[in-house]
């Protein structure tokens, strides 16, 4: 890498040596922290980056979610956000590591891969399939210029760029990894490239690329992990690219916490080995707008789906609201030993909501009215379409079909259901179905009209079932007979965020009593805006927006009991709250900002 000049001054040169990272030929250690720009409101980037600096870090790492920025082929959304974040990192005095994918995992919907791509290509993604690589090349050609012009040799903060992500946990297509290396270089990436994988032999052999720096990911056992890396790469700087200092939560499971002292000890072990580190996560943030992914349990991922909650707090040293935790102070103490001079002061926490605000959501639109106004076109055919075939990334689909008759009552079964359906027979609620092979509790006689309102809980983001389709992926059977002749209509979550979309709905007074579902609307009066938490007592399952900003999914089964509301989303005076309840709410229909 040749030294270049920006604004007339020399720019440092960052390279990979035999044992160390080198800055102008002198050893340097990367003390990095993961902070995903897409999980933090842009108005709070500066504060969160300052928190990383105050903890003792000199670098920030971020993924890039392809599906967020290209929700439909050739229709991009805020693709310049990455560049703005990198500018903010440089202003905060941090270097930057960029992990552009195309696959990122990150507990993010579909591992960052667009639904329209995995729906078409299936298991051909993340391979040297020509059609897949053609889409990757088109996307990288569009994305990477904002990285290239912010590389260190150009006067920017970017010091390294990743090749794919944990590929050894997925496949062994070395030709595809070589293609990505050539593509990154061809797009103008000149800073060092790297791979990151678990410290198991099969993961390292599957994910390494000749001539590209290898790093490992782990939460403890630094000596063993680095020894495994050295078996495969005798030279090169040691780096833990993901030091898992906490973990994420799944809906319906216990909240995960890692002891701060234990985590600080594991961090100290990494640094005492002479290695660089990327704390994952330094600040987790939030899976806004329903972008949380899901996992499959079991050694072959053949067990129940485990959807990730809206919060991505991760038990990180900087919590979801940007506040220092005990883990922050213990990490700061460890990291201070690797700095010349005192660390920066810890910035004050963001302003909190001045006083609690309650809203009663007394305006209502029925599910059918919402679908009519905001849904996609109706589809009809012999078999139920998947979400992908209806172009639904996050949201739900209504399936309609008829049981012919006359015939006696038989079990009605849904094969290949992903992930949850509320069923209605002749307009009456007949049950809730989940699991990939589900049967209504009561047999259904014919003739009958059946509706299934199917909700996706997030596409799998890790392992061999990444990219699996959503919706009714098999069929609907009455006894052993398939029911053909299906009408289906999809509802995407981003339809609610289009300008004026919600105003088109036929609003009416919310129905009295319990069990109503649909879109509810109300106003919370705020005297002094600031960070807040939204509580939804009596609501069961759905999504929330405040002033048109998608806070994400809520579920009454926890462990998350309140949704984080970034201060910049709120305003003094009236704040609109929309709740899309999918299963049925209590009579009160109130929410609390506090």
C-alpha positions, 0 to 999 in steps of 0.5 A, spaced: 500 500 500 503 506 497 502 512 502 498 518 499 496 525 501 490 528 503 489 535 504 497 536 503 498 532 509 501 525 509 496 519 511 498 513 515 499 506 512 496 500 515 499 493 514 499 486 516 506 484 518 508 477 520 506 478 528 503 485 528 498 490 525 503 495 523 502 503 522 507 506 518 511 500 520 510 500 527 506 495 531 499 497 533 494 494 536 486 494 534 482 495 540 475 495 537 468 495 538 462 492 534 456 498 533 452 497 528 449 503 525 443 500 523 441 498 530 442 505 533 438 512 531 442 516 527 441 522 531 445 518 537 451 515 533 455 521 536 454 519 543 455 512 542 461 512 538 464 517 544 462 512 549 466 507 545 472 512 545 471 513 553 471 505 554 478 505 551 477 503 544 480 506 538 476 502 533 469 501 531 466 495 527 460 495 523 456 490 518 452 492 512 445 489 511 444 488 504 436 487 505 435 493 509 438 497 503 435 493 497 428 491 499 427 490 492 431 489 486 434 495 484 430 499 489 435 502 494 433 505 501 438 510 504 444 506 502 449 512 504 448 511 511 454 507 511 458 513 509 455 517 514 456 513 519 464 512 517 464 519 517 461 520 524 467 514 526 472 519 524 470 525 527 469 521 534 477 519 533 476 512 531 478 507 526 473 503 522 472 495 520 467 494 515 464 487 514 460 488 508 457 481 507 454 479 503 452 475 508 453 478 515 449 473 520 448 478 526 442 475 528 439 479 523 433 477 518 435 472 513 443 474 515 442 480 511 441 477 505 435 479 501 428 475 501 427 476 494 434 473 492 434 467 497 427 466 495 429 465 488 436 461 489 435 457 495 441 453 497 445 457 491 446 463 495 453 463 498 456 459 493 459 460 486 453 460 483 453 465 477 446 468 478 448 469 485 455 472 484 452 476 479 447 480 484 453 480 489 457 484 484 452 489 482 450 490 489 458 491 491 459 495 485 454 500 488 455 499 495 463 499 496 465 506 493 463 509 500 467 505 503 473 506 498 473 513 499 474 513 506 479 508 507 485 510 511 490 511 504 484 516 502 484 520 509 478 516 512 478 511 518 477 504 514 483 500 516 480 493 514 474 490 510 472 483 511 471 477 506 464 474 507 462 472 514 464 466 518 463 462 512 467 456 515 460 455 519 456 454 513 460 452 507 467 450 503 466 453 496 473 456 496 472 459 489 466 463 492 471 466 497 476 467 492 471 471 487 469 475 493 476 477 494 477 479 487 471 483 487 473 487 493 480 488 490 476 490 483 472 495 487 478 499 489 478 496 496 486 496 498 486 496 505 487 489 508 482 484 508 480 478 513 476 472 514 473 471 521 471 464 523 470 460 529 476 456 532 474 449 530 478 446 525 473 445 520 470 452 520 477 454 519 479 450 513 472 452 510 473 459 511 480 461 510 483 464 504 490 464 501 493 471 502 488 473 507 488 475 514 485 470 518 481 471 525 477 467 530 471 469 534 470 466 541 467 468 548 472 465 552 478 460 552 483 465 548 489 461 549 486 455 546 482 459 540 489 462 538 493 455 538 487 453 533 488 459 529 496 458 529 495 451 527 492 453 520 496 460 520 503 460 523 504 467 522 500 474 522 497 478 527 492 474 532 485 477 533 479 475 536 474 479 531 468 477 535 469 477 543 462 475 545 462 479 551 454 477 552 449 474 548 442 475 545 435 473 547 430 469 544 422 470 545 419 466 550 426 464 553 430 467 559 434 473 559 441 472 558 446 475 562 454 474 563 458 476 569 462 483 568 468 480 572 468 474 568 467 477 561 473 482 563 477 477 565 476 473 558 478 480 555 484 481 559 486 474 557 486 476 549 490 482 550 495 479 554 496 474 549 498 480 545 492 480 540 487 485 538 480 485 539 473 487 537 468 487 543 462 484 540 458 487 542 460 494 545 453 497 544 448 492 541 442 497 540 435 495 537 432 491 532 428 496 529 422 495 525 422 488 525 428 486 522 430 481 528 432 474 525 431 467 528 435 461 529 434 453 529 436 449 535 438 442 535 445 440 532 442 439 525 438 445 526 432 441 525 428 443 532 424 449 534 425 456 531 428 461 536 426 468 534 430 473 536 427 479 541 427 486 538 432 488 543 439 487 541 442 490 548 447 483 548 448 485 555 454 489 552 458 494 556 454 500 553 447 498 554 441 499 549 439 506 552 447 508 551 448 508 558 455 505 561 454 498 565 458 495 570 461 491 564 463 498 561 467 500 567 471 493 568 473 493 561 475 500 561 479 498 567 482 493 563 483 497 556 486 503 560 493 499 561 494 499 553 493 506 552 498 512 553 495 517 558 488 518 561 482 515 557 477 520 555 471 522 559 465 518 559 460 523 556 453 524 560 447 520 558 442 522 553 436 526 556 430 521 558 423 523 558 421 528 562 415 525 565 411 519 563 406 519 558 400 515 557 396 514 551 389 510 550 389 507 543 381 508 541 382 509 533 381 502 530 382 499 523 380 492 522 385 487 519 381 486 513 381 494 512 389 494 513 390 489 508 385 492 503 389 499 504 396 497 505 397 490 502 399 487 496 395 485 490 391 478 491 394 472 489 390 466 487 392 459 485 392 451 486 397 452 492 399 457 497 404 461 495 410 463 500 412 470 503 417 470 498 413 469 492 408 474 495 414 479 496 413 480 503 420 480 507 417 482 514 410 482 515 404 477 514 400 474 509 392 472 509 391 465 506 383 464 504 381 457 502 374 453 502 373 446 505 368 443 500 362 439 502 357 436 504 362 432 508 363 430 516 368 434 520 375 432 519 382 435 522 385 441 518 392 441 518 397 446 515 404 442 513 410 447 512 407 452 517 412 458 518 411 461 523 405 462 526 397 462 524 391 465 527 385 461 524 378 463 522 373 458 520 366 461 517 369 468 520 370 465 527 376 464 531 378 457 531 385 457 534 392 459 533 397 454 530 405 454 530 410 449 528 412 446 522 406 441 522 400 444 526 393 441 526 387 445 529 384 443 535 377 442 533 375 438 526 372 442 521 366 440 517 364 442 510 363 446 506 367 452 510 371 458 509 377 458 512 382 464 513 389 463 516 393 469 518 400 467 518 406 471 521 413 471 520 417 471 526 424 472 522 428 468 517 434 464 520 440 468 520 445 462 521 447 455 519 444 451 513 437 453 514 439 460 512 434 463 507 428 458 508 422 461 506 416 463 510 408 462 510 405 456 508 411 452 505 407 445 504 400 445 504 393 445 507 390 438 508 383 436 510 384 429 513 389 427 507 386 431 502 390 437 499 385 443 499 386 447 492 384 453 490 388 458 495 387 466 495 393 470 498 395 477 500 401 479 503 402 485 508 409 488 508 411 492 514 414 498 510 407 499 507 406 503 514 412 507 513 410 510 506 408 517 507 400 518 508 399 510 508 396 510 515 391 516 513 388 512 508 385 507 512 377 507 514 378 509 522 373 508 527 372 507 534 376 501 537 371 495 539 369 494 546 371 488 550 377 484 549 380 480 544 380 485 538 386 485 533 388 490 527 391 497 527 390 501 533 392 509 534 392 514 539 396 520 541 401 520 547 402 527 550 410 529 551 412 535 555 419 534 555 422 529 549 428 524 551 429 517 551 423 512 553 421 505 554 414 503 551 410 498 555 404 495 552 400 492 558 394 487 556 397 487 548 399 480 546 403 480 539 405 485 534 408 491 532 409 498 534 410 505 531 411 512 534 411 518 529 411 513 524 418 510 526 418 502 527 420 500 534 419 493 532 416 487 535 412 486 542 410 479 545 407 478 551 411 472 553 417 476 554 423 476 556 423 483 553 417 487 557 418 494 554 421 497 547 426 502 547 424 509 544 430 513 542 429 520 544 430 523 537 423 520 535 419 524 540 417 531 540 414 536 545 406 535 544 402 530 541 406 523 539 402 518 534 402 511 537 400 505 532 400 498 534 398 492 530 395 487 534 395 480 531 392 476 536 388 480 541 388 485 546 385 487 553 380 492 553 384 497 556 388 498 549 393 503 553 400 504 552 405 507 557 411 511 555 416 512 561 
